[in-house]
Amino acid sequence: MEQQKKTFAVKLKGLAPWISQIQYEKEEADLTLYFTLKKDTEVNVIVEDGKAKSKLLSPVTTPLALLAQKLISNVEYKPNSDLYITSLQKKDFGECNATSLALKSAMEELKQYGAEESSVLVLYETTRGTQGLLWSKRQDIRAQVKSQNQGTEKGNWVLFQSRGTLPSLKQHFIARL
């Protein structure tokens, strides 16, 4: 009698553009996966352990990369709208030795690492209050963000200011987009 096989999948979001080959190795109860990169580039990978409430991030040393690391350290993904939402506090800019003017470049860096087609919304604190910067190819998402906050649209970018606090604004967008 033939034994039935059970199948499951492990999905690693956003990694496919970088991977050229996958190999595996089985040792008793352990499985090791080896990923070969297509490009000679450094990849920032977040591994989150929900039980230990910890995140591991590959080290990168430049100030821009540090800001990009801050962006992905608390990102939330909305699969229905293919949207990444993240936030930065004032202290995050100080820790990275950067200003909000570096956000666009940090977002461009993230897009190169797998979010090229996805929308990215960054909410951040400044001395003038809470602001947001959205990059999206999708007109419907840009229109939704602009309708909820007065903003300026230029190409695929929307820049806006909000009266709300950073946590409340993030929850607002997570619920509505």
C-alpha positions in Angstrom: 0.0 0.0 0.0 1.4 3.4 -1.0 1.9 6.0 1.8 0.1 9.3 1.3 2.3 12.4 1.0 1.5 15.7 2.8 2.7 18.9 1.3 3.2 22.4 2.7 4.9 25.6 1.4 7.1 28.2 2.8 6.7 31.6 1.2 9.5 34.2 1.4 7.9 37.5 0.3 10.0 39.7 -1.9 13.1 37.5 -2.2 12.4 35.9 -5.7 14.1 38.7 -7.7 17.4 38.1 -6.0 17.5 34.3 -6.0 19.1 32.3 -8.9 19.3 28.9 -7.2 17.9 27.1 -4.2 19.4 23.9 -2.6 18.5 22.0 0.5 20.2 19.6 2.9 18.4 17.2 5.3 20.0 16.0 8.5 17.8 13.9 10.8 15.2 16.5 12.0 16.8 19.6 10.5 16.4 21.2 7.1 18.9 23.7 5.8 18.0 25.9 2.8 20.8 27.5 0.7 19.9 30.5 -1.5 22.3 31.7 -4.3 21.9 35.3 -5.2 21.6 36.6 -8.8 23.3 39.9 -8.1 26.5 40.7 -6.3 24.7 42.8 -3.8 24.1 42.9 -0.1 20.6 41.9 0.9 18.9 43.0 4.1 16.9 40.1 5.4 14.6 40.3 8.5 14.0 37.1 10.4 11.3 37.6 13.0 10.7 35.2 15.9 7.2 36.0 17.2 7.6 34.0 20.4 10.9 35.6 21.4 9.8 39.0 20.1 13.1 39.5 18.3 14.1 40.5 14.8 17.5 39.8 13.2 18.8 42.0 10.4 21.9 41.6 8.3 24.4 44.3 9.1 24.9 47.3 6.8 27.1 50.2 7.7 26.3 53.3 5.6 23.9 56.0 7.0 21.4 55.5 4.1 21.4 51.8 4.7 20.8 52.4 8.4 17.8 54.5 7.5 16.5 51.8 5.2 17.0 49.3 8.1 14.9 51.5 10.3 12.2 51.5 7.7 12.0 47.8 7.5 12.4 47.2 11.2 8.7 47.7 11.9 7.1 47.3 8.5 3.6 45.9 8.1 2.5 44.3 4.8 -1.0 44.6 3.4 -1.2 41.8 0.8 -4.6 42.8 -0.5 -3.3 46.1 -1.7 0.4 45.0 -2.0 1.4 47.9 0.3 4.2 48.1 2.9 3.5 50.6 5.8 6.2 51.7 8.1 7.0 54.6 10.4 9.9 56.5 11.9 10.1 58.6 15.0 12.2 61.7 15.4 14.9 59.8 17.3 15.2 57.3 14.5 16.6 60.0 12.2 19.1 61.0 14.9 20.3 57.4 15.4 20.9 57.1 11.6 22.5 60.5 11.4 20.0 61.4 8.7 17.1 63.8 8.1 13.7 63.3 6.5 15.3 64.5 3.2 17.0 61.1 3.0 13.7 59.2 3.0 13.2 59.2 -0.7 16.6 57.6 -1.3 16.1 55.1 1.5 12.7 54.1 -0.1 14.4 53.8 -3.5 16.9 51.5 -1.9 14.1 49.3 -0.5 12.4 49.2 -3.9 15.6 47.8 -5.4 15.6 45.0 -2.8 12.3 43.5 -3.9 9.5 46.0 -3.5 9.8 47.4 -7.1 6.1 46.8 -7.9 4.7 47.2 -4.4 3.5 50.4 -2.8 5.5 51.8 0.1 4.0 54.3 2.7 6.4 55.8 5.3 4.9 57.8 8.2 7.4 59.9 10.2 7.7 62.5 12.9 9.3 65.9 12.3 9.4 69.1 14.4 6.4 70.3 12.4 4.3 67.2 13.2 3.5 63.9 11.5 4.1 63.5 7.8 3.9 60.8 5.2 5.6 59.8 2.0 4.0 57.3 -0.4 5.4 55.7 -3.5 2.9 53.8 -5.6 2.4 53.0 -9.2 -1.3 52.6 -8.4 -3.4 55.7 -8.9 -6.2 54.3 -6.6 -3.8 54.1 -3.6 -2.4 57.5 -4.3 -5.9 58.9 -4.5 -7.0 57.2 -1.2 -4.0 58.7 0.6 -4.6 62.2 -0.8 -8.3 62.1 0.0 -7.5 61.3 3.7 -4.7 63.9 4.0 -4.1 67.0 2.0 -0.9 66.3 0.0 1.2 67.0 -3.0 1.4 64.4 -5.7 4.4 64.3 -8.1 4.6 61.3 -10.4 4.2 58.1 -8.3 5.0 60.1 -5.1 2.6 61.7 -2.6 3.9 63.9 0.3 1.4 64.9 3.0 1.2 66.3 6.5 -1.2 65.1 9.2 -2.6 66.3 12.5 -2.7 62.9 14.0 -0.1 61.2 16.1 2.3 58.7 14.4 0.7 55.5 16.1 -2.9 56.6 15.3 -2.0 57.6 11.7 -0.4 54.2 11.2 -3.4 52.3 12.5 -5.7 54.5 10.4 -3.9 53.5 7.2 -3.6 49.8 8.2 -7.3 49.7 8.6 -8.3 51.8 5.5 -5.9 50.8 2.8 
